[in-house]
Amino acid sequence: MNINDFERRIDAVIVDRGYDYYQAGNIVEVYRLEDYEYIFEVEGNEVYEVIVKIDKNGKILHSDCDCPYDFGPVCKHQVAAYFELAEMLNGNGSEVEKLPEIRGVLNSLSKEELINIIIDISQKDKTLRHGLIATYQKNEGMLGVEQYKRLLQSIVNKYTGRDGFIAYREVYDFVSELEGLLEGIEDDVDNPISALDLASLLLEESIEAFQYADDSNGEIGALVTEVIDMIRRTIEAIDRSDVNLIEKAFYKLLALSEDKMFQGWDDFQIDVLTICTEFADVEEFRNELRIKIEQMISRRSHDEYGRYGTESMLNILFEMIEQYGTEEEAEQFMKDNLGFPSFRESYINKHIKVKNYSKVIELALEGEEQDKPYAGLVSGWKKIRYTAYKELSMKEEQEKLAKELLLGGDFEYYKELKKLAVGDQDIFYQHLKQELKTSEGWQGKSMYLKLIEEENDLNEIMEFVRGNPGKIETYAHMLVGKFEYEVIKVYRQYIQSVANSSSGRSDYQKVCKILKKYEKIAGKQSTEGIIRELSVAYKRRPAFIDELSRVL
């Protein structure tokens, strides 16, 4: 799920509720933990904390909310946070404050001070002391399997305690100790088979930890990925001239790929199978891997929920066929697996290259019918079909499909529709605006706003703000030139409303942030006036008065 198309993967009712929260300004605060990790405070019945972690491409790696909702994987508070984050990443949001880190404090200390701190902590923590020695001792060789098991278990016992569970606040320390053990394995590059044995133990414990630890912050998932990456590096570093070593490593890795630890964890199993392809240049190993994957797929044949894992395994086979098989074998493999989106897309691309657009349309339509339950996939097939219509100059079909895509939430097709429109452009705009304005669901609401912004329709934007005064912050800079008196009036009423519902210092600070934005629109004198009004109205709230005194 990606931050730019998450709404296609979440129940429409939850998306609508989350969008309403986002529109109403229920995002109270936003903080950045790391470059791609954020904390949102979302106001509901209480103020809930939403954590969202993405990668550099916008993929949502992890998100969590501390509200009591348990009817689905994503709640309305998370959806509101997604909309806010998408706006921030697209350059429409304000600068996000980063929480302070301890690294800066440690960097200021001397080596002796750091050593004393470590000694002091390790004297109180036997497991940590043993872990440090195991990780950083020099020239002593790698720990044996049994020693490593005991050390792993001691770390688990240390953090699980009597309850048998590791709480959120302790997971970071737990993972840090396991990462230390991982570094110790990787330091010994002369023993790849031993490294694989120990890494397998650590991988098993890390995956097991999902059952006994709160991974709300995604730290355990990141640890599993680190272990798998270390296994990959170990395999890549093996001396290819050592035939016996290569054979041992391959069969050890192949056995690991079907370990029971991966039940329910398809992504991790696929990662290990992918590492096995490092040996695919040897025909014997390639055939063994193919047989193993085919057996795994056969066991999944009746598991509808395992389709993603099956498709990923098929892609591993396909990549080997592309590299070591014939073009005819690769094409037949695609045709045999058109029920999976990646193969249908590859087969479509093959026909696009030779400009066989009639076949592209046929394949895209089949995909839309096949993937009806998945809005994101259907949208993708429609976009491919639109491109084919365009190449064939089928304007009537283009216009109809562009409108479908726009109503489905793809605003890029407004410009396409505009080019295709025949007759008076203003009439076209007015009809489309009315259709979007009265449409159901969040997509219509969102496209309506994008449309009136795109066309700078100030009258329509002002009408929208009258019904949604909480959006005055977003649109005041656009409207103040034409509707100065009304913009200031709505802004003041909005500030009074937010102040009236405030009950603590964080709420008061929110009011003051709004006042600072208001000053840019209405000027210092007007802002001083409303501050005086608020100071009188809330004179019995010293914290509020204190915050107000800092605005100007």
N, C-alpha and C positions, 0 to 999 in steps of 0.2 A: 504494500500500500504506500502510495507516494503523497507527499503533502500537497501536490498540485492536482491530484485527482482522487483524493480520499473519499469524496462524497459518493463516488460510484460503488464503493465497496462497503458502505454502511447502510443500515436500515433507513429508509427515507423519512420515517417519522422522527427518528433520533436526529437525523441531519437537519430537518426543519426546526426542531426545538433548539438544537445547538446554534443554528444560524440566527434564530430570534435572540438568543442570549448574546451572541456576538454583536448583533445589530443594536441591542439595547445597552451596550456598553458594560456588560457584566464582567468583563476582564478587568480586574482591579489593579493587578500589578503583573509585570513580566520581568524575569531575571534570566540572565545567561550564565549557565554553569561553565560550559566549555564552548568551543566554536559552534558546535551543532547540538547542544543540549540546553533546554530551557525549562524554567519553572513558571507556571501561570497560576495566579490566584484568581479563581472564578467565583463570583458571588451568586449563590443560590439560596437555599434555605439557611445555609451557613456559607462561610467562605471556604471553598475547597481548593486543594492544591493539585494541579495537574503537572506531571513531568512528561516532556516530549523529547525524545532523542532521535535525530535524523542523521543520514550520511550526507556527503557533499552533493549528491544528486537529488536530495529531497526525499529519499526513501525513509519511511518511518520505521526505525529500528525497534523502538520501544515507546510506549506511553502508558501512563497510569494515573488514576484519580482516586483520592481517598474518600470519595463519597460512598454511600452504602448501596448504590445501584449494582444489581447482580443479574440482570435479565439479558445481558449480552456483553460482548467483549469491549464495546465502546459506549460511553455515556455521553449525554448532551454537553457536559462540561468539557470533555475532551474535544468534542466536535467544535465547540466555541473556540477553544484554544487552537485547533487546527486552522480555522478560518483566520484567526488573528496572526498566527505564524506565517501562513501563506501570504497575507498582506504585508507583513514585515519583510519577508524574503523577496517580495516583488518590488521593494523600494518605496512602499507607501506608508510604512510604519515609522515610528520614532526610534531613536537610538536606544538600545537596551543595555541597562547597567549590568556589568559583570560582577558576580559575588567575589569577594576577596579570597585569595588562596593562601595556604600556609607556606607554599614554596618561597614566597618573598621573604617571609620571616626566617626560614632556614638558610636561605642564601646569605643572610646578614651575619650568620654565626661563624665562628672560627672552626677549624678542623677539630681542635681539642674539645670545644664545647659540644660539637656533634657527637664525638666519640663518647663523651661522658653521658650524654643523653641516651645513646644506644645501650651503653653498659647498664645504666640505671634501669632502663625498661626491661632489658633481657634478664637481669637478675631476678625480676619479679615474675618473669614469664618463661618457664622451662621450655615450652614448645617453641617459642620464638628463638630462644638461645640455640636450641638444636637445629632449628631451621636455618639460622644465619650461618652456623658452622657448616652445615651440609651444603649450603648454596655457595659460600664464598671461600671455603678452604682450598688451598692451592696444593697441587701435586699429590693429592691423596687418592685420586681416582673416583669414579662414580659410585654412588651407593648401590648396594645389592637390592634385588627385588623385595626381599623380606624386610630389610631395613627401611626401604622406601614405603612399603605398605604401613609399617608401624608409625613412621613419621606422619604420613597422610592421616592415619586414624587419630593420632594424638592431636593434630590440628583440628580435625572434625569434632572430636570430643571436647576440646577446649571451648569451641564456640557454640555447640549445640546445647551443652549443659544438661540440666535435669529435664527441661521441656522437650529436648530432642529437636529444637527448631532454632534457626538463626534469625534474629530480628533484623529489620531493615537497617537500623543504625550500625549494626555490627558486620554487615556483609562486606563493606569496603575493606575492613581489616582482614577478614577471613580470606577474601580473594587476593589481597596483597601478599599474604603468606604463601598461598599456593603459587602465585606468580614467581615468588622467590625460588620455589622448588623447580619451576619450569626453567628459569634462568640457569640453575645449576645443571640441569640435564643438557641444555644447549651448549654450555661451556666446554663439555667433553666431546669434541668433534671426532675423536679417534675411535669411538665405539658406537657406530650407528645402530647396530642391532640392539645393544643394551639401551640406547637412547629411545628406540621404538618401544621396547618393553616398558620402560618407566613412563614414557609419554602416554602409553595406552592405559596404564594404571591411573594417571592423573586425569586423563580424558574421561574415564569411567566415573571417577569420583566427582568430577566437575559436572557431568550430566546428571548424576544422582543428586547433586546439591540442589537442583531445581525443585526437588521434592521436600527438602528440609530447610530451605532458606527463602527469604523474601527477596526476590530478584526485581523489585519494582524499578530499580535504576538501571537494569540491564547489565550489571557488572559480571554476573556469572555467565551470561551468554557471551559476553566479550572474552571472558577467560577461556571458554570452550573454543572460540574462534582462534585465540592465541595458540592454544595447544595444537590445534589442527594445522595452523600455519607453521608451527615449529616442526611438525611431522613432515610437512611438505618440504621445508628447507633441508631437513635431514636426508630425505630421499634424493633431492636434487644434488646434494653434495657427495653422494656415494661415487666412488671410483668405478667408472663404467667398464674398466678393463678387468675388474675382479668378478669373474662369472659366478663363483660360488656365493659371494656376498650379495650380488644382485638378485640371485635366485632366492636366497634366504629372506631378503628384504621384501621382495614381491609377494611371496606366499604368506609372510607374516602380516603384511598390509592387507592382502586379500582376505585373510581370516578375520582381521580386525573389522573389515567392512560389513560383515554379517553378524557381528556381535549383538547380543540381545540388548545391550545398552542403548542401541539406536531405535528401539521400538517407540514410536511416537515422535521421533526426532529426525524426520526425513532429510532436512537440510544438512545436518551434520554427516549423515550417512552418505549423501550425495558428494559431499566434500571429500570424504575418504576415497570413494570410488573414483573420483576425478583424479586424485593423486595417483591412483593405480595406473592411469593412462600414461604416466611417465615411463612405464615399461612397455608400452604398446608397440614400440619399434621391433620388439622381439615377437615373432609370429606365435610361438608357443604361449607366451604370456598373454598376448592379445586374444587368442582363442579361449584361454582359461577365463579371462575377464569377461568376454562376451557370454560364455556359458553361464557364469555366475550371475551376471546381470539379467539374463533371460530367465533364469530360475527365480530370481527375486521378483521380476515383473509378473511371472506366472502365478506366484503366491498372492499377488495383489489384485488379480484380475477381477475379483468381485467386490473390491473395496473402493466405493465411489469417492470416499474422503481422501484416498491416497493417490488421486489422479495427478496432483502436482509432482509427487515423488516419482510416479511412473513416467511422466513426461520428461522429467530431468534425467532419469536413467536412459530413456530412449535417446535423448540428446547426446549422451556420452557415446552410445553405440553409433549414432549418426556421424559424430565427429570422427570416430575411428574409420568408418566407411569412407567418408570424404577424403581422409588422409591416405588410407591404405587400400581402398577399394576402387571400383570403376565408377564413371559418371552415371552409367545405366543403373548400377546398384543403388547409388545415392538417390536418384530420381524415384525408383521404385519404393525405396524406404519412405520417402516423403508421401507418396500416394497411399501407401499402406497405413499411414498414421495421420491422415488429415483430420481425424477426430480431436487432435491436440493442436491448440492455437499456434504454437511455434512452428510446427511442420506445415500447417496451412499457410502461414505467413511466408515461410521459405519457398513453398511451391508457387505462391502468388508472385513473389519477387522474381522467380525464374521466368514467369510469363511476362512480367513487366519489362524485363531486360530485352525480350524479343518483340515488345509492343503488341502482344496478343491481348488487347484490352477486353475483348468479348469474354475470353476465358477468365480474366481477372474479375469481371463483374459476376460471372457465374459462381466462382469460388467464394467471393465475398458474400454473396447472397446466401449460399449454403452455410457459411460461417455464422451469419446473423441468425438463421433459423436454428442452427445447432446450439448456439450459445445464448439463447434467449434469456436464461436466468442471470446472465452476467452482463450488466449494463456497460461496463468498461470495455469488454471485448466487442460487444455489438457496436459501440461507438467507433471502435477501431476499424471494424470491417466496413462500416458506413463511410468512413473517411477514405479508405482505399477505393471504395466504389465511386465516391465523388470524384476522386482523381481520374479514374478511368472514364467517367462520363465527360469530364473536362477535356481529356485527350481526344475523345471521339466527338467533341462539340455537340453533345446531347443536352442542350440548354434547358429544355423543359424538365428533364430528369434532374439536372443540376439544381435548378431552383427549388424543386420540391424537397430534395435531400438536404440542401443547405439550410432550409427552414427547419427541418427535423433536427439537424445537428445544433442549430442555434437554440431551439426550444429545449434541447437536451443539455444545454450548459456550455456549449463551445462558441464563445463570442467571436472567434476569428472568422466565423462564417457570415457574420453581419456584412463585412466588406464584400464578400463574394455575392451575397444576396443583393447588395446595393448595386454592384456592377451589372447584375442580371436583370434588375428591375426595369420595366418598360413604362414610359410615361412620366408623370409628374413625381419628382423625388420627394417632395414634401408630403404628398398624399401617401406615398409608399411608407414614409417614416411614421406618419400619424397612425396609419392602420397597424403597422408592426408594433409601435409603442403601446397601443391599446390592447393588442393581443397579449403581449408580454405582461402588461400591468395586471391583467385579469386572469392570467394563467395560474394553475395550482402548483404547489411545491416550491422548494427553494430555488430550483434552476430558473424558473420564470422570474422570481423576485430579483435574483442576482443579475440576470440578463437585462431586465428592465433598468436597473441602476446603471449598469455599464453602458447601455444605449443612451440614456439621457446625459450621462457624463461625456460620452464620445461626441455627441452632437451639441454639447454645451447648452442644453435646453434649460436655461435658468428658471423659467416659469414652472416647469415640471419639477425641477429639483426643489424649488421653494415649496411647492405643494407637498412633496414627499416629506420635507423637514417639518412642515406644520403637523403632519400626522405622526412623525417620529422625531420629536424634539431632541432625543438623545444623539441624533446624527448631526446636530448643528456644529459640533466640533469638526466634523469631517468636511462639511460643505461651506462653512462660514466664509472662508477666503474667496470662494467662487461667487458667493451671493451678495457680499457686502456692497459691492459697487452699485448693484441695481436695487437691492432691497435693504439698504442700510438700516433704516428705522426698525423694520420688522426683524431683521437678523439680530440686532442688539436686544430687542424685546424678547425674542425666543431664547436667546442665549442667557439673559438674566433670569428668565423663568426656569430654565433648565438648571442653572446654578442653584437657585433657591430650592428646587426640588431635590437635587443631590444633597444639599446641605441639610435639608429637613429629614432625610433618611440616614444621615451620618450618626454614628454612635461611638466612635473610637478614633484614636490618633491616625490610624491608617486611612480611615474614611475622611478625616479632616484634611490630610495631606492630598488626597484625591481631589477634594474641592479646590484646594489651593493650586494644584496643577492646572485645573480647568480655568481658574482665574488668570493664570499667567498667559494662557492661550487667548482668553477673552481680551486681555490688555492689548494684544497685537491687533485685534479687530476694532475694539471700541476706544482704545486710548487709555492713558494713565488716569485722567480725571474721572472718567466713567467707572473705572476699576476701583478707584479710591472710594467712590460713592457706594458701590455695592459692598465693599469691605466694611464700611461704617454701618450699613444696614445689618449685615451679618453679625458684626460685633455687638450691636444692641440686642438683636434677636437671641443671640446665644451667649449672653454675658455670664451665664452661670456655668459655662463650659470653658474652663481656663486653658485646657489643652487646645481647643479650637481657636481661642483668642491668640494663643502663642503662635500657632501655625499661620494664622492670618497676618500677624505682625511681620512675617518674613516674606510676604508675597512681593512687595514693592521695595 
